[in-house]
Every structure is written in C-alpha cells, then in structure tokens.
Amino acid sequence: MAGAKAQKNFLMIVAAIALLAFVATDFVKTVPVGRVGVAILFGWAQPEGYAQGIHIPVNPLYRWTMFDARQQTHLEMANVPSQDQLQTKLDVSVQYRINGAMAPDILEQTGTADAAVRA
C-alpha cells in the first residue's frame, strides 16, 4: 500500500515539474545575435526593443517580431535615358543598418524592415 502511494506521489511530482518547466519557458525569451526583438501585445508594439541575449521575465502573451540589426546592402538598378536618347544602366548600392532603438517605431510605421527600406 505504501509503495503504491509513493509511486503515485512520485508521478504527481514529475508531472508538476514538467508542467512548471513548460510554463516557465514562456517567461524566457532569447533574441539571437545580430537581431532586435519587438514584443507585440494585443496588436500594439511595445515601446522598447529587446537587444540580443536572454530576457527574463517577459510577458508570456507577447508575440515577437525580429529585426536584423546587422549591416546589409540594398541594390537598385535602373535604366536612365541619356541626353542622346540612349539608355544608360545605373547600379546603386546602399549599405545600412537598423538602429535597434528604433525597431518598435519601424514596426508601427512600416510593418517590416524590408518595407522600411523600400519606402
């Protein structure tokens, strides 16, 4: 009788620990290297971005959007008419990097980093 009760208690403890570990993972957010995380709660972007690293505790209801904060290159090509009515091909490249502190504003105003570059 005592063995069955001990086994039942052991199973209850293991189940409680597993449930606690599952719930606790929602309170931890890891932002990968070179990225900035923006938390969204009920459709509203939080005013502060999350830099790379581990963040404890965070609201488990947050949904996350990640922005690449590393240096990137945007290339544009255009055919431009010259004075003698011939087409001249023009290649322009711009190197840029997103300011991590502005990531929540970028999300609110344009939606994505790609849309901000194209705007």
Secondary structure, 3 states (H helix, E strand, C coil): CHHHHHHHHHHHHHHHHHHHHHHHHHHCEEECCCEEEEEEECCEECCCCECCEEECCCCCCCEEEEEECCCEEEEEEEEEECCCCCEEEEEEEEEECCCHHHHHHHHHHCCCHHHHHHC
